[in-house]
Amino acid sequence: MSNLQPSDAKQTAEIVAWAAAEGRSLEIVAGGTKRALGRPMKTEHVLDLSRLSGIVSYEPAELVLTVRPGQPLAETVAELAARGQMLAFEPTDWRAVLGSSGGQTLGGVIACNLAGSRRVRAGSARDFILGFSAVNGFGEAWKAGGKVVKNVTGYDMSKLQAGAYGTLSALTEVTVKVTPKPETACTLLLRGLADDVAIPVLAQALNSPFEVSGAAHLPAAVARRSSVGVVSAGLAAATLLRLEGPRPSVAYRADTLEALLGRGDRMDGAETEAFWAELGAVKPLLAPDPRIVWRLCPTPSCAASLAQACFAALPSAEVFYDWGGGLVWLSIGETEAGVDGGAARVRAAMKPAGGHATLIAAPEAVRASAPVFEPLEGALAKLSERVKTSFDPRNILNPRRMHESW
């Protein structure tokens, strides 16, 4: 296997065109931190985009940022913070749970459409893409969108490319909308609520006019693992609601939310930042023994009953909740999960709750045999395969990373 490192978009197109002509498969990487996410691939070459790095343009007054895909995420976040701005979709750091090292890139975050706890208020990564340039499986350079917020160019290709895990095109440039960073933040912490009580409380807070930007619930065993003292010290379940914005507004909304839901502890800005970063990283809140990790996205009102169904089918299971119950992190002991990582039992439990389940962390043999992403059926499967074929007819870009046959 050779490592092919283009230095610009033209070289990227030339490499992909050569691979298409020769029928050579390519694994697309930049920082390489998400190689264990998805089905394991056996490709003939690596298309390493790490040299396609740097900020192409940044217009703070216009809230627009253009970068190359290999641009380190940490550098980007620091540059934005220096101007009092941020990526509102709150990129998550799954390196610990995936067992990877190295530095994340903004291109990788966009390709996998990863967003943190603020997604429930702000939206996902794909909602902030204004435009991009890419190379498809023919070796053709193409682009969509632009560099202005109001832009109409036909089909919204950004929604298609974000979350495709590099199976449709290799990004060579991406433009995103950034937002002002809140002046301050605090988190309201309620203790001791059972799961089936906490989820309606989260829903009530999110449906209130108080602009809650994070809504999570940790059962007692999970809360005790938190490195944030105020969360772990209570030795009880923790229900957490984040408020961000101007200082007087945050104080008023916190007071009013407490009047609605009951008094709790308040976490200051530093504690708030530490906790929500820990929640997004997932790993610090998991049991220390080897675990299979699933990411479940049910109908929020069904989250607690989904957890109970998982406990009944898999006694070693533990969960915690984000997005007001719209995201359930599930971990299972490796031995009990079995050769399919618990896929049959997890997806059976998911059916009454709607939504989908993704296998995030598991040994390579499990990810090779079990469906990592939600299986597609009928017309949706045919449509997805046609989309893949239209962009990458020879199936050379991250082949079979998302589905067994393509």
Protein Blocks (a to p, Z undefined) as FASTA:
>chain_A
ZZdddfbfklmmmmmmmmmmnopacdddfkopmmmgcjddddfbdcdfklmgcjfbdcfk
nopacddfklcfklmmmmmmmnopacfkopadfklmnopgcjddfklmmmnopacfklmm
nopfklmcfbdcdddfkopacdehjjbfbdcehjafklmmnonlopmbccfbdcdddddd
dfbdcddddehiafklmmmmmmmmmmpcnopabdcdddfklmmmpcbfklmmnopacddd
ddeddfklmmmmmmmmmmmnopcddddfklmmmmmmmmmnommmpcfbdcddddddddfk
lmmmmmmmmmmmmmmbccddeehopaccddddfklnomnnommmmmmmmmmngpidddfb
dcfklmmmpcfbacdehjllmmmmmmmmmmmmnopgoghklbmkZZ
